[in-house]
Amino acid sequence: MSDRPKYVYDFEEGDGGDKRLLGGKGANLCEMTRIGLNVPPGFVITTEACLAYLADPERRLPPGLMDEVREHIRRLEAKTGKGFGDPANPLLVSVRSGSAISMPGMMDTILNLGLNAETLQGLIRQTGNPRFAYDAWRRFIQLFGKVALKVPDELFDERFEAIKARVGARSDLDLGADELAEAAEAFLEVVRAHTGRPFPADVHAQLEAAVRAVFDSWMGKRAVDYRREFHITPDIANGTAVNVVAMVFGNMGEDSCTGVAFTRDPATGENRLFGEYLVNAQGEDVVAGIRTPKPIQEMAQEMPDIYRQLLELRERLERHYREVQDFEFTVERGVLYCLQTRNGKMNAPAMVRTSVEMEREGLIDRRQALLRIRPEHLEQLLFPRLDPGFRGRPLATGLPASPGAASGRIVFDADTAEARGRLGEKVILVRVETKPEDIHGFFAAQGILTSRGGKTSHAAVVARGMGKPCVAGAEGIRVDEAARVAVVGETVLREGDVITIDGSTGHVYAGEAPMVEPEFTGDLATLLGWADEVARLGVRANADTPADAERALRFGAQGIGLCRTERMFNDPARLPVVVDMILAETPEARAAALERLLPMQREDFYRIFKVMAPRPVTVRLLDPPIHEFLPREEELVREIEALRHLRETLAGLAVLGQALPAEGAGAEAARALASLQGQTVEQALARKEGMLAKVRELREVNPMLGHRGVRLGITYPEIYRMQIRAVLEAAARCVQEGIAVDPEIMVPQVCTAKELEYVRAYVDEIHAEVEREAGVKVPFRFGTMIEVVRACMRAGRLAEVAEFFSFGTNDLSQATFSFSREDAENKFLPLYNEKGILQDNPFEVLDVHGVGRLMQITVEWGRRSRPDLKVGICGEQGGHPESIRFCHHIGLDYVSCSAPRVPIARLAAAHARLREDEYRFD
Amino acid sequence: MSDRPKYVYDFEEGDGGDKRLLGGKGANLCEMTRIGLNVPPGFVITTEACLAYLADPERRLPPGLMDEVREHIRRLEAKTGKGFGDPANPLLVSVRSGSAISMPGMMDTILNLGLNAETLQGLIRQTGNPRFAYDAWRRFIQLFGKVALKVPDELFDERFEAIKARVGARSDLDLGADELAEAAEAFLEVVRAHTGRPFPADVHAQLEAAVRAVFDSWMGKRAVDYRREFHITPDIANGTAVNVVAMVFGNMGEDSCTGVAFTRDPATGENRLFGEYLVNAQGEDVVAGIRTPKPIQEMAQEMPDIYRQLLELRERLERHYREVQDFEFTVERGVLYCLQTRNGKMNAPAMVRTSVEMEREGLIDRRQALLRIRPEHLEQLLFPRLDPGFRGRPLATGLPASPGAASGRIVFDADTAEARGRLGEKVILVRVETKPEDIHGFFAAQGILTSRGGKTSHAAVVARGMGKPCVAGAEGIRVDEAARVAVVGETVLREGDVITIDGSTGHVYAGEAPMVEPEFTGDLATLLGWADEVARLGVRANADTPADAERALRFGAQGIGLCRTERMFNDPARLPVVVDMILAETPEARAAALERLLPMQREDFYRIFKVMAPRPVTVRLLDPPIHEFLPREEELVREIEALRHLRETLAGLAVLGQALPAEGAGAEAARALASLQGQTVEQALARKEGMLAKVRELREVNPMLGHRGVRLGITYPEIYRMQIRAVLEAAARCVQEGIAVDPEIMVPQVCTAKELEYVRAYVDEIHAEVEREAGVKVPFRFGTMIEVVRACMRAGRLAEVAEFFSFGTNDLSQATFSFSREDAENKFLPLYNEKGILQDNPFEVLDVHGVGRLMQITVEWGRRSRPDLKVGICGEQGGHPESIRFCHHIGLDYVSCSAPRVPIARLAAAHARLREDEYRFD
């Protein structure tokens, strides 16, 4: 044997941990054998043998390999008491591929090898089932013919179809033993005709050909493509092993059966054996669905001994694998074989329950309990969702912009949404796109559907923030807001029609679909409590209103990482005052409007602080360009035209001395008059014209890079001063009332420390005034968003002024890529993803190599000048597990995300801590 | 004396280099004294004395200071032979402030100190001029009263005006000795009434009060504001010195005079004494312009001995200061005093000439010859400019968008500009704003004037690139392109009217203004040759056409750092083909259009390579979003409406069986038909409608961050492939013709190495084809723009693919600041500059702390993975001296700028090298 490596391992010999050498399946079979499970005997030919074979230009099997195989066949014969090629008691084997990584369907498998004209008769005797034996025989010929002899599959299919046609069989099941025997004969002819040789009767020749075929399939086009597609490089998996396993049959009589089972219920997590079985049947029968399998519990009556063995097997599997197992078994003449086991796939509730219970049972520790659940998996627990059993046909599909599902009556504008919603009606707000002034409609609606806009459109962002389902950019739907219809192909949806939207898939359904409510069970709370103990990274929520804050708290947020003050401006009661402020011609007029907003914002902050006490609340001063608070230009132009028309109509009537007629144009004018809310036509016209002029004045070429954030705060100091005062006065009131308060004032869009110093001067001045007026000490922290690249480069300098940083990775990613998200997602980003130029959408998953690198530099430089600098992230990526892992790696203090993602982030933060040693970032 | 510092220095004692201690003026007087010039004697009280005084809460003069001063006054008496307070032969002194940094007019000065009722009589005797003496006396009382005694100036003015009114004097000059004496008496009364004490007669008391007053003026509001405004911090200048100098008088008779002179002619640089003088006069007389001074050369006849002394003085000054000096002198009774000298301010031609000549004379070395000229100073040499003597009143003022001046007839569109320009007429293209399709108008025009847009508007950028004068955003002018008039207030300018624009100031004048041509003299060439020898940084030009390239070469460019291929697309002969390409519905149709563009681009590149041989030419593949090649949406809507109207008109006429009437709507229709260039109305309409649909499809929210650069190159590979082929085929032709060629293919807007690899694959494929077809080896280099922040973060990875980097700092600065340049310059940037939040406009001057830091990281990481990586900059800042200094510091290989800035950049590159040891960048 000299130094030739050992190429073949019996299952008893192989190292169950060595997937590289034995392949995943081979290692699994060895492992099961090693722990004493009754696995059908067999052996593994190593990947090394495969590589040696493939390395040979003439594709010769490595010298001695087949000798070694024959030796192991002999041992197999001894174990099974059957003979390979023995017509009396034939040993049949399966020959299966299996590389280190599972590549389902990519490589070849041959079953029932060892059959020939003689052993076929032995099989008939063994099973007492000629139909089964002929079926196995014709299948073996076809499979072997195709895989090992390269006979085109169609040649067999043609012959088979001819036989079926002749006897009028609709499916294979309609064929009897005779027809199958005939088919086998025909297939043997096909092989002979195509290869020029008879089908190999020698079972060893069959085996050698099968081994070669499996080896060859590693370099087959399908497999190579698959490896390229999924980036399976040789360091991950190299070559395939070959598993040769004695066939066992569950259809050898009433004392045989076959089944699949989970060690716990995969739908609920309940700790009991769960599964199905079929007596006197093969695994294929279960799959084919010819007979209905019985629930495993019935076996307790029917086959009590086997059932007891199964319960024992369940115990052993869980004790060994310390994970819920999904296993296959076959009972051949009263003997239970375990054919395969793997970790059970479960839904999220089951994962959570089993984690908590297995920890309590001492099967796993908390670390394992946390790590076995993928954080994203929790998502399905956190929103109402369509009943998984629902099979409706979607009417249209848009972008899945905010997860969860909702049903309701269609409304085409926010006012109607509010009016109908206030009456308790469930409505879905359907618009071409939404604007900030639609915000009251969002509050009132169950969900939002737009026909235009991407995942970052106003509708999507606001809906996600509120945790409401949203389908955005459903371009197949033509929304006509004026006509109050939405048209999809032939279907016309009218206001009041019921639809269901699924923001997790983007599907839109007509009518109401069955829904499942979110489950925030005690087990989930327990698990997340463990996560919080482990995590170093804190998790906060983005929340803009007292209601948001309450919700965030329910989801376990440790504070508010981003409270966007502009959301408060969009309240329909306030928007007119905001518009007054924008239209103000002088600082004084602007101050007067702000004076009216101050008590409203102060009240908001007070209530938010109270809810969150004593947790930190980060308030971001006004960020968006102010034109976002004004209607769109086209809308104003239309309204102004309508008002002018109304004026003319009224003037005409006045000349004629007539009243408004009740119908036609008169009715229209009357409606328009009603909407003036006490203003004269002239007043309304003047205001709208003022707004139009302002909208035009404020127009920007690149609004993303425009006059916003701190730039506004410096050009219109009154706005920021009002907001700062509102925060500090609200905090003062809390202090007076004995409520612990931890407010953080955050400045957006900062690019230079001078800006921060400018705003800090306002804060210090107002803070001194507020403390004097209130007579109490008012705590606060002052910090900056980091969302402009220059702020990253100036982190050291900014940290001299800022006590905390919060990465705004939405804007920072846009600036780093020079991608406008709305444009990119509509124009070139899909192509970039398709061509693999970018792996992910950087607006969903943090781009660690670009944006992340910038963040890392920023944290380092910032802490160099202020070692206790607090650093967080409040961009959308802050709720994404992989991004959270990176944030942990670079030493952030917390992530902040939308409330429904808080549990996901909490688990991800624990994972990041538990797996920090594995993390690699060049 | 113990360890009390010495507070007072005679001019003989002081260290002429110690401006910190002695102030600038004091140190200068000491220096002149030290080198033996006849300076009026005097002494300096140090800034240390000032600081000690200011540090005392009770503002006491430091102990012993006045004793020291008295001692120095005694020495002064000895030197002058006069007595301080001596009625027989009074010593008068001036008391002047002087800090380390000149702060003109910010602190106080007192002249003629030492006058009182007695010494006044002595002065009358000394001068024989009672009017002068009384004038000096009343001035001294007022100045001393105001500065030292804090008497409000108006009290003196009132009394003085009363006297003038009484005698009917229109100016001070109409007053005689008697009235001035009366005024002095009145002023003494004012002082007594206001202060409650008589005017101090004791000259030592006068001196002490004057010293205190000067010290106090350092903390005066004016001075404090000035220091804050100009960032004069204590480390730069701290406290003021006091200079006490014996007064000398040039008005003591015909053997006295006063004058100012330059050691060389400041207008031409000619090496001869240049200046003016007045006999029997004081310096004030020269300033007041009562008498016309004589050219200094006349003194050779009138005062030959003094003239000889002046020539000697000139020699000594230049030998000592090794710089052209601007000095003041006074001759008192035949004795020449040098009162002050400083480096002479000269225009650029004079600076260049004197640099070269002084080097040849051995006065300075080449290093000094280069360093004494500020690079920006050369700018006035490089464009035609308004005659400096021109004093016209501007009609309107816009932004100085591209330097230089031009006169010409107004044209309102590019076609007219081309038509009239082709006939040799000088035209100025006047538009609301310009678009790429106006490019032929730019070529034909002398200059461009727009009423809308900033310094980065299309007009500004293109004009700067071409080196043509441009005034942009002259909002005072209402341009009505349709009516073909431009209205400024009452003035109506029509097509054909002549105007002059000055792109260096933004002024617009009616009519033709006198102009001065650029001088590219032999001295400039010599100087820049020296600069090239010294510089480590290369200087290339941005040039888009063969004509540009020729021009760049004339300005001394060492290559082309940025050749923008889109400029070639805008040629009016090509634009329709480009539009065909954009409107193409299939890759095939697009390929057909590109097939027509290929030979045109190839020819351009061939000619450019030929001009520049053997220098490198960096060709940037298409960068702007393609909608920039289409007309604006509103324009298309208007044109489509007009075409529809035309169609109806024609249809109406057809029905009536009539021909087009020659007048009215018919004439209009005829004109419209003429512009269809062979298309039918239907064809033209279809095309315009197609363009409109495309414009709407391509519309982007943030075009700056949109679908452009390599993103286009990947979504429409045909475009880049055509351009790459054009470059390589042109290069191949050069090689075939024996022309040395060094083409560099540059990819814009790259954010990930995958994009580069994608384009590189096109290049390799096409390169192999071209070499095969041409049968020659075709050299080329492949590289990337660095203008996306992510590219900076991925520099190491990009350098694996790119052989060179070129920083596109226009876009990079926008992305780093998250400023849209157009929006920022119109909205908040002026306020930011005004408030000192940003010192400069980052689009003009490289922001070294933000953008620069990114660049530094990029260079470092890039070179780490490719040590010989070539790195340049081709943004606008590449022509800015301070930015060039930074580029040198971080080790760039070259800068590239618009051709007219090449000489400036060459000098700046030399400066950067010569001063690299001084450069500090945290």
Interface residues (C-beta under 8 A of the other chain):
Chain A: E700 V701 N702 P703 M704 L705 G706 H707 R711 I714 T715 Q749 C751 T752 K754 E755 Y758 E787 V788 V789 R790 M793 R794 R797 D811 Q814 A815 T816 F817 S818 F819 S820 E822 D823 A824 K827 F828 L831 Y832 K835 G836 I837 L838 D847 H849 G850 V851 R853 L854 I857
Chain B: E700 V701 N702 P703 M704 L705 G706 H707 R711 I714 T715 Q749 C751 T752 K754 E755 Y758 E787 V788 V789 R790 M793 R794 R797 D811 Q814 A815 T816 F817 S818 F819 S820 E822 D823 A824 K827 F828 L831 Y832 K835 G836 I837 L838 D847 H849 G850 V851 R853 L854 I857
